Amino acid sequence: MSDSESDTGDQAGSIEHYDGPIENAWKMKLPEFKPEDNPHGLLEESSFSCLFPKYREKYIKECWALVVKALGTHHVKADLDLILGNMTVRTTRKTWDPYIILKSRDLIKLLSRSVPFEQAVKVLDDEIGCDIIKVKNLVRNKEKFVKRRSRLIGPNGCTLKSLELLTNCYVLVQGATVSAIGPYKGLQCVRKVVEETMKNIHPIYNIKALMIKRELMKDENLREENWERFLPRFQSKNTSKRIKPKVVKKKKEYTPFPPPLQESKIDKQLASGEYFLTDEQKRSKKRQEQVAKEKRDAIVQKERREQDFVAPEETNRRASKTDSANSQLDVKSLKGKIAKANKRVAKS
């Protein structure tokens, strides 16, 4: 038996054997990959490069010694080029883990996306992964994009913090991307919440669903049942308050015949006889019309100015008072009062 066959046999013996189909693959325990599993190392050198923005240069320069130290434990070499603004990671002859180069690539990507080193270095662990979600292309309108991105963060970052607590992930919203670091199950939840938020679904619905799922997981009776009846359902509603349109257009009666053709300019000139006039006659006619228009405008202007000098109609105040007094006087009541007064005089 060759050395390679013995190595694969030892590795296969360390993996637990499962009889039958596996219902939940998340509960599988994967064996740890050790240097003894790949004693010959890698055959080819692999490398990845990543550019970083100018404003991250100071921070990356300060923490680069820690990055080199963290990658050195896995025998991965890291180079920093401040002139080109480039970070590079490459495998060495001592590198025994073939997947660590992809983890190193994710590390430098997260550093370029403004993730602090303390959080980005967690990607090197086996059970921890990262997900960089590009949210810029999910919304076309820039104003809507900014509004939905701030909705994802929440007031004072409370929405983002609650999402981190429920998924056990570190989430950072920076520019047009959302970076998440944590267990793979939590990364699925973070991606779902972020994408639905950009589709105008409020993140509070998904956060409530995650809270309910966490409580249902504690109950042994409900752990294996369907949870659809407990989860909140989102229904999109039309929030427009205006029922009727602002301008109501009335439809014309249907007629099978096409509308009549409008007269052209030449047809109008033929009907009025202007078409047969010479250029001199046309100019004189236009001049006469202009003079007539000026006369009409002058008359209108004169009448408007003379209105200010017209005295208002005077009303006779005394006559108006007597008329109003006569109209208000009741003759029958006055006769009755006089008769009563005469009777009193006769008795006395």
ZADO-1210 file (C-alpha; in nm, 4 decimals, padded with zeros to 6 digits):
<atoms>
<atom x="00.0000" y="00.0000" z="00.0000" code="MET" pos="1"/>
<atom x="00.1396" y="00.3418" z="-00.0912" code="SER" pos="2"/>
<atom x="00.1773" y="00.6381" z="00.1462" code="ASP" pos="3"/>
<atom x="-00.1073" y="00.8311" z="-00.0186" code="SER" pos="4"/>
<atom x="-00.3457" y="00.5359" z="00.0170" code="GLU" pos="5"/>
<atom x="-00.2587" y="00.4964" z="00.3831" code="SER" pos="6"/>
<atom x="-00.3161" y="00.8687" z="00.4448" code="ASP" pos="7"/>
<atom x="-00.6588" y="00.8588" z="00.2831" code="THR" pos="8"/>
<atom x="-00.7453" y="00.5459" z="00.4758" code="GLY" pos="9"/>
<atom x="-00.6561" y="00.7082" z="00.8095" code="ASP" pos="10"/>
<atom x="-00.8617" y="01.0141" z="00.7165" code="GLN" pos="11"/>
<atom x="-01.1625" y="00.8030" z="00.6166" code="ALA" pos="12"/>
<atom x="-01.1364" y="00.6112" z="00.9414" code="GLY" pos="13"/>
<atom x="-01.1539" y="00.9334" z="01.1440" code="SER" pos="14"/>
<atom x="-01.4858" y="01.0387" z="00.9781" code="ILE" pos="15"/>
<atom x="-01.7964" y="00.9117" z="01.1509" code="GLU" pos="16"/>
<atom x="-02.0044" y="00.6715" z="00.9431" code="HIS" pos="17"/>
<atom x="-02.3769" y="00.7458" z="00.9113" code="TYR" pos="18"/>
<atom x="-02.6208" y="00.4691" z="00.8255" code="ASP" pos="19"/>
<atom x="-02.8969" y="00.5836" z="00.5907" code="GLY" pos="20"/>
<atom x="-02.9880" y="00.9359" z="00.4764" code="PRO" pos="21"/>
<atom x="-02.8980" y="01.2331" z="00.6980" code="ILE" pos="22"/>
<atom x="-03.1974" y="01.4535" z="00.7842" code="GLU" pos="23"/>
<atom x="-03.0042" y="01.7503" z="00.9213" code="ASN" pos="24"/>
<atom x="-02.6577" y="01.8044" z="00.7731" code="ALA" pos="25"/>
<atom x="-02.5924" y="02.0967" z="01.0090" code="TRP" pos="26"/>
<atom x="-02.5631" y="01.8541" z="01.3005" code="LYS" pos="27"/>
<atom x="-02.2862" y="01.6535" z="01.1344" code="MET" pos="28"/>
<atom x="-01.9519" y="01.6667" z="01.3104" code="LYS" pos="29"/>
<atom x="-01.6717" y="01.7125" z="01.0626" code="LEU" pos="30"/>
<atom x="-01.3246" y="01.5976" z="01.1674" code="PRO" pos="31"/>
<atom x="-01.0512" y="01.8531" z="01.2138" code="GLU" pos="32"/>
<atom x="-00.8026" y="01.8746" z="00.9284" code="PHE" pos="33"/>
<atom x="-00.4518" y="01.8320" z="01.0713" code="LYS" pos="34"/>
<atom x="-00.0999" y="01.8537" z="00.9231" code="PRO" pos="35"/>
<atom x="-00.0741" y="01.4753" z="00.9469" code="GLU" pos="36"/>
<atom x="-00.3612" y="01.4442" z="00.6953" code="ASP" pos="37"/>
<atom x="-00.1525" y="01.6140" z="00.4230" code="ASN" pos="38"/>
<atom x="00.2154" y="01.5520" z="00.4981" code="PRO" pos="39"/>
<atom x="00.3336" y="01.6223" z="00.1411" code="HIS" pos="40"/>
<atom x="00.1940" y="01.9760" z="00.1287" code="GLY" pos="41"/>
<atom x="00.0725" y="02.1492" z="-00.1874" code="LEU" pos="42"/>
<atom x="00.2084" y="02.0939" z="-00.5363" code="LEU" pos="43"/>
<atom x="00.1450" y="02.4428" z="-00.6783" code="GLU" pos="44"/>
<atom x="00.1614" y="02.7930" z="-00.5343" code="GLU" pos="45"/>
<atom x="-00.1710" y="02.9822" z="-00.5159" code="SER" pos="46"/>
<atom x="-00.2056" y="03.3563" z="-00.4612" code="SER" pos="47"/>
<atom x="-00.4819" y="03.6171" z="-00.4374" code="PHE" pos="48"/>
<atom x="-00.4607" y="03.9966" z="-00.4528" code="SER" pos="49"/>
<atom x="-00.7030" y="04.2617" z="-00.3320" code="CYS" pos="50"/>
<atom x="-00.7000" y="04.6407" z="-00.3704" code="LEU" pos="51"/>
<atom x="-00.7916" y="04.8672" z="-00.0805" code="PHE" pos="52"/>
<atom x="-00.9118" y="05.2313" z="-00.0804" code="PRO" pos="53"/>
<atom x="-00.6885" y="05.5222" z="00.0168" code="LYS" pos="54"/>
<atom x="-00.8669" y="05.5925" z="00.3466" code="TYR" pos="55"/>
<atom x="-00.7886" y="05.2375" z="00.4706" code="ARG" pos="56"/>
<atom x="-00.4149" y="05.2709" z="00.4118" code="GLU" pos="57"/>
<atom x="-00.3314" y="05.4042" z="00.7599" code="LYS" pos="58"/>
<atom x="-00.5242" y="05.1337" z="00.9465" code="TYR" pos="59"/>
<atom x="-00.3945" y="04.8472" z="00.7296" code="ILE" pos="60"/>
<atom x="-00.0376" y="04.9707" z="00.7698" code="LYS" pos="61"/>
<atom x="-00.0759" y="04.9720" z="01.1496" code="GLU" pos="62"/>
<atom x="-00.2305" y="04.6226" z="01.1776" code="CYS" pos="63"/>
<atom x="-00.0313" y="04.4532" z="00.8995" code="TRP" pos="64"/>
<atom x="00.2149" y="04.3000" z="01.1459" code="ALA" pos="65"/>
<atom x="-00.0786" y="04.1242" z="01.3175" code="LEU" pos="66"/>
<atom x="-00.2065" y="04.0017" z="00.9796" code="VAL" pos="67"/>
<atom x="00.1357" y="03.8540" z="00.8921" code="VAL" pos="68"/>
<atom x="00.1537" y="03.6862" z="01.2331" code="LYS" pos="69"/>
<atom x="-00.1979" y="03.5370" z="01.2065" code="ALA" pos="70"/>
<atom x="-00.1347" y="03.4020" z="00.8562" code="LEU" pos="71"/>
<atom x="00.2146" y="03.2816" z="00.9510" code="GLY" pos="72"/>
<atom x="00.0650" y="03.0227" z="01.1883" code="THR" pos="73"/>
<atom x="-00.0935" y="02.8625" z="00.8804" code="HIS" pos="74"/>
<atom x="00.2256" y="02.9038" z="00.6720" code="HIS" pos="75"/>
<atom x="00.0700" y="03.1620" z="00.4406" code="VAL" pos="76"/>
<atom x="00.2794" y="03.4590" z="00.3258" code="LYS" pos="77"/>
<atom x="00.1260" y="03.8091" z="00.3082" code="ALA" pos="78"/>
<atom x="00.2631" y="04.1122" z="00.1176" code="ASP" pos="79"/>
<atom x="00.1537" y="04.4765" z="00.1347" code="LEU" pos="80"/>
<atom x="00.2158" y="04.7250" z="-00.1463" code="ASP" pos="81"/>
<atom x="00.1321" y="05.0789" z="-00.0341" code="LEU" pos="82"/>
<atom x="00.2310" y="05.2333" z="-00.3688" code="ILE" pos="83"/>
<atom x="-00.0242" y="05.0332" z="-00.5694" code="LEU" pos="84"/>
<atom x="-00.2664" y="04.9955" z="-00.2764" code="GLY" pos="85"/>
<atom x="-00.2605" y="04.6181" z="-00.2998" code="ASN" pos="86"/>
<atom x="-00.2628" y="04.3243" z="-00.0538" code="MET" pos="87"/>
<atom x="-00.1443" y="03.9790" z="-00.1633" code="THR" pos="88"/>
<atom x="-00.1561" y="03.6381" z="00.0077" code="VAL" pos="89"/>
<atom x="00.0193" y="03.3271" z="-00.1249" code="ARG" pos="90"/>
<atom x="00.0862" y="02.9741" z="-00.0145" code="THR" pos="91"/>
<atom x="00.4349" y="02.8429" z="00.0712" code="THR" pos="92"/>
<atom x="00.5997" y="02.5028" z="00.0563" code="ARG" pos="93"/>
<atom x="00.5075" y="02.4447" z="00.4219" code="LYS" pos="94"/>
<atom x="00.1329" y="02.5122" z="00.3689" code="THR" pos="95"/>
<atom x="-00.0571" y="02.1888" z="00.4345" code="TRP" pos="96"/>
<atom x="-00.4207" y="02.3132" z="00.4385" code="ASP" pos="97"/>
<atom x="-00.5450" y="02.3662" z="00.0788" code="PRO" pos="98"/>
<atom x="-00.8472" y="02.5702" z="00.1899" code="TYR" pos="99"/>
<atom x="-00.6570" y="02.8208" z="00.4050" code="ILE" pos="100"/>
<atom x="-00.5664" y="03.0305" z="00.1002" code="ILE" pos="101"/>
<atom x="-00.9381" y="03.0997" z="00.0406" code="LEU" pos="102"/>
<atom x="-00.9761" y="03.1950" z="00.4066" code="LYS" pos="103"/>
<atom x="-00.6767" y="03.4296" z="00.3695" code="SER" pos="104"/>
<atom x="-00.8350" y="03.5841" z="00.0597" code="ARG" pos="105"/>
<atom x="-01.1534" y="03.6532" z="00.2612" code="ASP" pos="106"/>
<atom x="-00.9410" y="03.8104" z="00.5366" code="LEU" pos="107"/>
<atom x="-00.7835" y="04.0714" z="00.3082" code="ILE" pos="108"/>
<atom x="-01.1201" y="04.1360" z="00.1396" code="LYS" pos="109"/>
<atom x="-01.2795" y="04.2137" z="00.4752" code="LEU" pos="110"/>
<atom x="-00.9919" y="04.4422" z="00.5719" code="LEU" pos="111"/>
<atom x="-01.0440" y="04.6397" z="00.2511" code="SER" pos="112"/>
<atom x="-01.4181" y="04.6648" z="00.3316" code="ARG" pos="113"/>
<atom x="-01.3476" y="04.8557" z="00.6601" code="SER" pos="114"/>
<atom x="-01.3892" y="04.5503" z="00.8854" code="VAL" pos="115"/>
<atom x="-01.1593" y="04.5737" z="01.1907" code="PRO" pos="116"/>
<atom x="-00.8820" y="04.3185" z="01.2213" code="PHE" pos="117"/>
<atom x="-01.0221" y="04.1725" z="01.5468" code="GLU" pos="118"/>
<atom x="-01.3358" y="04.0625" z="01.3598" code="GLN" pos="119"/>
<atom x="-01.1781" y="03.9781" z="01.0235" code="ALA" pos="120"/>
<atom x="-00.9235" y="03.7355" z="01.1729" code="VAL" pos="121"/>
<atom x="-01.2093" y="03.5104" z="01.2905" code="LYS" pos="122"/>
<atom x="-01.2539" y="03.3968" z="00.9285" code="VAL" pos="123"/>
<atom x="-00.9484" y="03.1755" z="00.9626" code="LEU" pos="124"/>
<atom x="-01.1416" y="02.9422" z="01.1954" code="ASP" pos="125"/>
<atom x="-01.3052" y="02.6334" z="01.0439" code="ASP" pos="126"/>
<atom x="-01.6586" y="02.6963" z="01.1714" code="GLU" pos="127"/>
<atom x="-01.6594" y="03.0667" z="01.0778" code="ILE" pos="128"/>
<atom x="-01.7221" y="03.2070" z="00.7315" code="GLY" pos="129"/>
<atom x="-01.7898" y="03.5438" z="00.5718" code="CYS" pos="130"/>
<atom x="-02.0331" y="03.6837" z="00.3196" code="ASP" pos="131"/>
<atom x="-01.9974" y="04.0146" z="00.1330" code="ILE" pos="132"/>
<atom x="-02.3405" y="04.1167" z="00.0038" code="ILE" pos="133"/>
<atom x="-02.3490" y="04.3753" z="-00.2760" code="LYS" pos="134"/>
<atom x="-02.6660" y="04.5774" z="-00.2190" code="VAL" pos="135"/>
<atom x="-02.6035" y="04.8642" z="-00.4610" code="LYS" pos="136"/>
<atom x="-02.7447" y="04.6793" z="-00.7630" code="ASN" pos="137"/>
<atom x="-03.0599" y="04.5674" z="-00.5794" code="LEU" pos="138"/>
<atom x="-03.2139" y="04.9181" z="-00.5838" code="VAL" pos="139"/>
<atom x="-03.2007" y="05.1471" z="-00.8876" code="ARG" pos="140"/>
<atom x="-03.3082" y="05.4735" z="-00.7261" code="ASN" pos="141"/>
<atom x="-03.0299" y="05.6255" z="-00.5140" code="LYS" pos="142"/>
<atom x="-03.2668" y="05.7934" z="-00.2665" code="GLU" pos="143"/>
<atom x="-03.4530" y="05.4669" z="-00.2063" code="LYS" pos="144"/>
<atom x="-03.1227" y="05.2832" z="-00.1644" code="PHE" pos="145"/>
<atom x="-03.0016" y="05.5262" z="00.1039" code="VAL" pos="146"/>
<atom x="-03.3357" y="05.5113" z="00.2848" code="LYS" pos="147"/>
<atom x="-03.3505" y="05.1297" z="00.2897" code="ARG" pos="148"/>
<atom x="-02.9861" y="05.1028" z="00.3934" code="ARG" pos="149"/>
<atom x="-03.0495" y="05.3327" z="00.6907" code="SER" pos="150"/>
<atom x="-03.3603" y="05.1234" z="00.7707" code="ARG" pos="151"/>
<atom x="-03.1344" y="04.8166" z="00.7905" code="LEU" pos="152"/>
<atom x="-02.9043" y="04.9946" z="01.0365" code="ILE" pos="153"/>
<atom x="-03.1924" y="05.1309" z="01.2440" code="GLY" pos="154"/>
<atom x="-03.1928" y="05.4207" z="01.4939" code="PRO" pos="155"/>
<atom x="-02.8531" y="05.4260" z="01.6684" code="ASN" pos="156"/>
<atom x="-02.7774" y="05.0885" z="01.5056" code="GLY" pos="157"/>
<atom x="-03.0327" y="04.8980" z="01.7168" code="CYS" pos="158"/>
<atom x="-03.1734" y="04.6959" z="01.4223" code="THR" pos="159"/>
<atom x="-02.8260" y="04.5834" z="01.3172" code="LEU" pos="160"/>
<atom x="-02.7339" y="04.4977" z="01.6763" code="LYS" pos="161"/>
<atom x="-03.0451" y="04.2850" z="01.7256" code="SER" pos="162"/>
<atom x="-02.9668" y="04.1033" z="01.3989" code="LEU" pos="163"/>
<atom x="-02.6151" y="04.0311" z="01.5248" code="GLU" pos="164"/>
<atom x="-02.7452" y="03.8908" z="01.8540" code="LEU" pos="165"/>
<atom x="-02.9972" y="03.6612" z="01.6826" code="LEU" pos="166"/>
<atom x="-02.7570" y="03.5258" z="01.4167" code="THR" pos="167"/>
<atom x="-02.4307" y="03.5289" z="01.6189" code="ASN" pos="168"/>
<atom x="-02.2685" y="03.7179" z="01.3308" code="CYS" pos="169"/>
<atom x="-02.0776" y="04.0427" z="01.3017" code="TYR" pos="170"/>
<atom x="-02.2463" y="04.2666" z="01.0421" code="VAL" pos="171"/>
<atom x="-02.0986" y="04.5868" z="00.8989" code="LEU" pos="172"/>
<atom x="-02.2757" y="04.8156" z="00.6504" code="VAL" pos="173"/>
<atom x="-02.0187" y="05.0115" z="00.4509" code="GLN" pos="174"/>
<atom x="-02.0974" y="05.1999" z="00.1296" code="GLY" pos="175"/>
<atom x="-02.2550" y="04.9681" z="-00.1271" code="ALA" pos="176"/>
<atom x="-02.1802" y="04.6397" z="00.0556" code="THR" pos="177"/>
<atom x="-02.2799" y="04.4564" z="00.3724" code="VAL" pos="178"/>
<atom x="-02.0062" y="04.2388" z="00.5278" code="SER" pos="179"/>
<atom x="-02.1044" y="03.9549" z="00.7613" code="ALA" pos="180"/>
<atom x="-01.8780" y="03.7241" z="00.9647" code="ILE" pos="181"/>
<atom x="-02.0054" y="03.4273" z="01.1649" code="GLY" pos="182"/>
<atom x="-02.1316" y="03.0687" z="01.1452" code="PRO" pos="183"/>
<atom x="-02.2639" y="02.9534" z="00.8093" code="TYR" pos="184"/>
<atom x="-02.6203" y="02.9101" z="00.9365" code="LYS" pos="185"/>
<atom x="-02.6237" y="03.2683" z="01.0630" code="GLY" pos="186"/>
<atom x="-02.4825" y="03.3987" z="00.7343" code="LEU" pos="187"/>
<atom x="-02.7841" y="03.2556" z="00.5496" code="GLN" pos="188"/>
<atom x="-03.0204" y="03.4468" z="00.7795" code="CYS" pos="189"/>
<atom x="-02.8208" y="03.7701" z="00.7413" code="VAL" pos="190"/>
<atom x="-02.8278" y="03.7491" z="00.3603" code="ARG" pos="191"/>
<atom x="-03.2025" y="03.6865" z="00.3604" code="LYS" pos="192"/>
<atom x="-03.2729" y="03.9837" z="00.5886" code="VAL" pos="193"/>
<atom x="-03.0489" y="04.2191" z="00.3882" code="VAL" pos="194"/>
<atom x="-03.1909" y="04.1222" z="00.0480" code="GLU" pos="195"/>
<atom x="-03.5535" y="04.1483" z="00.1661" code="GLU" pos="196"/>
<atom x="-03.4826" y="04.4870" z="00.3252" code="THR" pos="197"/>
<atom x="-03.3583" y="04.6116" z="-00.0108" code="MET" pos="198"/>
<atom x="-03.6825" y="04.4774" z="-00.1626" code="LYS" pos="199"/>
<atom x="-03.8801" y="04.7119" z="00.0669" code="ASN" pos="200"/>
<atom x="-03.9653" y="04.4542" z="00.3356" code="ILE" pos="201"/>
<atom x="-03.8994" y="04.5977" z="00.6806" code="HIS" pos="202"/>
<atom x="-03.6302" y="04.4041" z="00.8748" code="PRO" pos="203"/>
<atom x="-03.8497" y="04.3951" z="01.1865" code="ILE" pos="204"/>
<atom x="-04.0570" y="04.1147" z="01.0292" code="TYR" pos="205"/>
<atom x="-03.7537" y="03.8906" z="00.9847" code="ASN" pos="206"/>
<atom x="-03.6179" y="03.9814" z="01.3286" code="ILE" pos="207"/>
<atom x="-03.9504" y="03.8812" z="01.4865" code="LYS" pos="208"/>
<atom x="-03.9420" y="03.5529" z="01.2944" code="ALA" pos="209"/>
<atom x="-03.5882" y="03.4820" z="01.4193" code="LEU" pos="210"/>
<atom x="-03.6943" y="03.5543" z="01.7789" code="MET" pos="211"/>
<atom x="-03.9924" y="03.3187" z="01.7489" code="ILE" pos="212"/>
<atom x="-03.7723" y="03.0455" z="01.5988" code="LYS" pos="213"/>
<atom x="-03.5282" y="03.0778" z="01.8878" code="ARG" pos="214"/>
<atom x="-03.8098" y="03.0288" z="02.1395" code="GLU" pos="215"/>
<atom x="-03.9556" y="02.7356" z="01.9455" code="LEU" pos="216"/>
<atom x="-03.6172" y="02.5623" z="01.9406" code="MET" pos="217"/>
<atom x="-03.6272" y="02.5471" z="02.3205" code="LYS" pos="218"/>
<atom x="-03.9539" y="02.3487" z="02.3178" code="ASP" pos="219"/>
<atom x="-03.8863" y="01.9790" z="02.2599" code="GLU" pos="220"/>
<atom x="-04.2450" y="01.9087" z="02.1458" code="ASN" pos="221"/>
<atom x="-04.2418" y="02.1770" z="01.8745" code="LEU" pos="222"/>
<atom x="-03.8846" y="02.1232" z="01.7595" code="ARG" pos="223"/>
<atom x="-03.9748" y="01.8770" z="01.4830" code="GLU" pos="224"/>
<atom x="-04.3047" y="02.0384" z="01.3740" code="GLU" pos="225"/>
<atom x="-04.3833" y="02.2945" z="01.1053" code="ASN" pos="226"/>
<atom x="-04.3505" y="02.6529" z="01.2348" code="TRP" pos="227"/>
<atom x="-04.5362" y="02.8353" z="00.9574" code="GLU" pos="228"/>
<atom x="-04.8396" y="02.9012" z="01.1772" code="ARG" pos="229"/>
<atom x="-04.6270" y="03.0802" z="01.4388" code="PHE" pos="230"/>
<atom x="-04.4279" y="03.3051" z="01.2043" code="LEU" pos="231"/>
<atom x="-04.5513" y="03.6516" z="01.1005" code="PRO" pos="232"/>
<atom x="-04.6611" y="03.6962" z="00.7410" code="ARG" pos="233"/>
<atom x="-04.5833" y="04.0031" z="00.5381" code="PHE" pos="234"/>
<atom x="-04.8483" y="04.1386" z="00.3026" code="GLN" pos="235"/>
<atom x="-04.7632" y="04.4264" z="00.0737" code="SER" pos="236"/>
<atom x="-05.0224" y="04.7025" z="00.0816" code="LYS" pos="237"/>
<atom x="-05.0820" y="04.9967" z="-00.1450" code="ASN" pos="238"/>
<atom x="-05.0341" y="05.3006" z="00.0765" code="THR" pos="239"/>
<atom x="-05.1752" y="05.5498" z="-00.1729" code="SER" pos="240"/>
<atom x="-05.4546" y="05.7491" z="-00.0039" code="LYS" pos="241"/>
<atom x="-05.5865" y="05.9066" z="-00.3250" code="ARG" pos="242"/>
<atom x="-05.8694" y="05.6918" z="-00.4625" code="ILE" pos="243"/>
<atom x="-05.9696" y="05.8987" z="-00.7636" code="LYS" pos="244"/>
<atom x="-05.7160" y="06.0392" z="-01.0095" code="PRO" pos="245"/>
<atom x="-05.6438" y="06.4083" z="-00.9941" code="LYS" pos="246"/>
<atom x="-05.7523" y="06.4711" z="-01.3546" code="VAL" pos="247"/>
<atom x="-06.0469" y="06.2660" z="-01.4768" code="VAL" pos="248"/>
<atom x="-06.0472" y="06.2326" z="-01.8540" code="LYS" pos="249"/>
<atom x="-06.3854" y="06.1793" z="-02.0157" code="LYS" pos="250"/>
<atom x="-06.3902" y="05.9249" z="-02.2913" code="LYS" pos="251"/>
<atom x="-06.5318" y="06.0378" z="-02.6211" code="LYS" pos="252"/>
<atom x="-06.8109" y="05.8506" z="-02.7885" code="GLU" pos="253"/>
<atom x="-06.6901" y="05.5750" z="-03.0153" code="TYR" pos="254"/>
<atom x="-06.7369" y="05.6363" z="-03.3851" code="THR" pos="255"/>
<atom x="-06.6248" y="05.3958" z="-03.6557" code="PRO" pos="256"/>
<atom x="-06.5381" y="05.6835" z="-03.8876" code="PHE" pos="257"/>
<atom x="-06.2027" y="05.8618" z="-03.8680" code="PRO" pos="258"/>
<atom x="-06.1982" y="06.2292" z="-03.7595" code="PRO" pos="259"/>
<atom x="-06.2245" y="06.4885" z="-04.0382" code="PRO" pos="260"/>
<atom x="-05.9006" y="06.6240" z="-04.1786" code="LEU" pos="261"/>
<atom x="-05.8007" y="06.9668" z="-04.0508" code="GLN" pos="262"/>
<atom x="-05.7627" y="07.2463" z="-04.2992" code="GLU" pos="263"/>
<atom x="-05.4078" y="07.3346" z="-04.3904" code="SER" pos="264"/>
<atom x="-05.2699" y="07.6870" z="-04.4053" code="LYS" pos="265"/>
<atom x="-05.3054" y="07.6988" z="-04.7835" code="ILE" pos="266"/>
<atom x="-05.6710" y="07.5875" z="-04.7641" code="ASP" pos="267"/>
<atom x="-05.7462" y="07.8707" z="-04.5217" code="LYS" pos="268"/>
<atom x="-05.5749" y="08.1238" z="-04.7494" code="GLN" pos="269"/>
<atom x="-05.7736" y="07.9978" z="-05.0507" code="LEU" pos="270"/>
<atom x="-06.1017" y="08.0285" z="-04.8580" code="ALA" pos="271"/>
<atom x="-06.0294" y="08.3878" z="-04.7508" code="SER" pos="272"/>
<atom x="-05.8812" y="08.4904" z="-05.0861" code="GLY" pos="273"/>
<atom x="-05.5446" y="08.5827" z="-04.9338" code="GLU" pos="274"/>
<atom x="-05.3682" y="08.3251" z="-05.1465" code="TYR" pos="275"/>
<atom x="-05.4231" y="08.5318" z="-05.4634" code="PHE" pos="276"/>
<atom x="-05.2865" y="08.8594" z="-05.3180" code="LEU" pos="277"/>
<atom x="-04.9477" y="08.9937" z="-05.4172" code="THR" pos="278"/>
<atom x="-04.6684" y="09.0518" z="-05.1661" code="ASP" pos="279"/>
<atom x="-04.7338" y="09.4260" z="-05.1595" code="GLU" pos="280"/>
<atom x="-05.1050" y="09.3718" z="-05.0936" code="GLN" pos="281"/>
<atom x="-05.0248" y="09.1276" z="-04.8139" code="LYS" pos="282"/>
<atom x="-04.7901" y="09.3787" z="-04.6489" code="ARG" pos="283"/>
<atom x="-05.0452" y="09.6609" z="-04.6731" code="SER" pos="284"/>
<atom x="-05.3196" y="09.4384" z="-04.5317" code="LYS" pos="285"/>
<atom x="-05.0966" y="09.3372" z="-04.2431" code="LYS" pos="286"/>
<atom x="-05.0134" y="09.7052" z="-04.1793" code="ARG" pos="287"/>
<atom x="-05.3809" y="09.8009" z="-04.1758" code="GLN" pos="288"/>
<atom x="-05.4625" y="09.5223" z="-03.9308" code="GLU" pos="289"/>
<atom x="-05.1811" y="09.6385" z="-03.7037" code="GLN" pos="290"/>
<atom x="-05.3028" y="10.0017" z="-03.7137" code="VAL" pos="291"/>
<atom x="-05.6600" y="09.8926" z="-03.6367" code="ALA" pos="292"/>
<atom x="-05.5387" y="09.6838" z="-03.3465" code="LYS" pos="293"/>
<atom x="-05.3400" y="09.9778" z="-03.2052" code="GLU" pos="294"/>
<atom x="-05.6507" y="10.2011" z="-03.2240" code="LYS" pos="295"/>
<atom x="-05.8611" y="09.9430" z="-03.0392" code="ARG" pos="296"/>
<atom x="-05.5948" y="09.9054" z="-02.7726" code="ASP" pos="297"/>
<atom x="-05.5707" y="10.2831" z="-02.7310" code="ALA" pos="298"/>
<atom x="-05.9482" y="10.3115" z="-02.6807" code="ILE" pos="299"/>
<atom x="-05.9479" y="10.0338" z="-02.4200" code="VAL" pos="300"/>
<atom x="-05.6536" y="10.1944" z="-02.2388" code="GLN" pos="301"/>
<atom x="-05.8267" y="10.5360" z="-02.2370" code="LYS" pos="302"/>
<atom x="-06.1483" y="10.3901" z="-02.0929" code="GLU" pos="303"/>
<atom x="-05.9538" y="10.2096" z="-01.8227" code="ARG" pos="304"/>
<atom x="-05.7744" y="10.5315" z="-01.7207" code="ARG" pos="305"/>
<atom x="-06.0963" y="10.7368" z="-01.7184" code="GLU" pos="306"/>
<atom x="-06.2623" y="10.4934" z="-01.4789" code="GLN" pos="307"/>
<atom x="-06.0449" y="10.6310" z="-01.1993" code="ASP" pos="308"/>
<atom x="-06.1974" y="10.9801" z="-01.2451" code="PHE" pos="309"/>
<atom x="-06.5658" y="10.8748" z="-01.2491" code="VAL" pos="310"/>
<atom x="-06.7393" y="10.9936" z="-00.9280" code="ALA" pos="311"/>
<atom x="-06.9333" y="10.7265" z="-00.7361" code="PRO" pos="312"/>
<atom x="-07.3121" y="10.7589" z="-00.7012" code="GLU" pos="313"/>
<atom x="-07.4240" y="10.9660" z="-00.3982" code="GLU" pos="314"/>
<atom x="-07.7068" y="10.8401" z="-00.1790" code="THR" pos="315"/>
<atom x="-07.9360" y="11.0731" z="00.0328" code="ASN" pos="316"/>
<atom x="-07.8754" y="10.9658" z="00.3905" code="ARG" pos="317"/>
<atom x="-08.1863" y="11.1437" z="00.5326" code="ARG" pos="318"/>
<atom x="-08.4183" y="10.9921" z="00.2770" code="ALA" pos="319"/>
<atom x="-08.2688" y="10.6524" z="00.3382" code="SER" pos="320"/>
<atom x="-08.3193" y="10.6900" z="00.7137" code="LYS" pos="321"/>
<atom x="-08.6905" y="10.7898" z="00.6768" code="THR" pos="322"/>
<atom x="-08.7480" y="10.5052" z="00.4319" code="ASP" pos="323"/>
<atom x="-08.5942" y="10.2589" z="00.6700" code="SER" pos="324"/>
<atom x="-08.7990" y="10.4039" z="00.9610" code="ALA" pos="325"/>
<atom x="-09.1273" y="10.3806" z="00.7648" code="ASN" pos="326"/>
<atom x="-09.0461" y="10.0274" z="00.6600" code="SER" pos="327"/>
<atom x="-08.9823" y="09.9289" z="01.0221" code="GLN" pos="328"/>
<atom x="-09.2971" y="10.1103" z="01.1625" code="LEU" pos="329"/>
<atom x="-09.5986" y="09.8870" z="01.2452" code="ASP" pos="330"/>
<atom x="-09.9244" y="10.0839" z="01.1886" code="VAL" pos="331"/>
<atom x="-10.1600" y="09.8385" z="01.3686" code="LYS" pos="332"/>
<atom x="-09.9582" y="09.8343" z="01.6894" code="SER" pos="333"/>
<atom x="-09.9412" y="10.2147" z="01.6843" code="LEU" pos="334"/>
<atom x="-10.3246" y="10.2417" z="01.6538" code="LYS" pos="335"/>
<atom x="-10.3725" y="10.0035" z="01.9446" code="GLY" pos="336"/>
<atom x="-10.1438" y="10.2084" z="02.1681" code="LYS" pos="337"/>
<atom x="-10.3316" y="10.5298" z="02.0858" code="ILE" pos="338"/>
<atom x="-10.6740" y="10.3667" z="02.1648" code="ALA" pos="339"/>
<atom x="-10.5477" y="10.2437" z="02.5032" code="LYS" pos="340"/>
<atom x="-10.4201" y="10.5886" z="02.5900" code="ALA" pos="341"/>
<atom x="-10.7573" y="10.7490" z="02.5028" code="ASN" pos="342"/>
<atom x="-10.9450" y="10.5040" z="02.7273" code="LYS" pos="343"/>
<atom x="-10.7225" y="10.5853" z="03.0233" code="ARG" pos="344"/>
<atom x="-10.7816" y="10.9603" z="02.9713" code="VAL" pos="345"/>
<atom x="-11.1656" y="10.9054" z="02.9552" code="ALA" pos="346"/>
<atom x="-11.1708" y="10.7056" z="03.2827" code="LYS" pos="347"/>
<atom x="-10.9714" y="10.9590" z="03.4682" code="SER" pos="348"/>
</atoms>
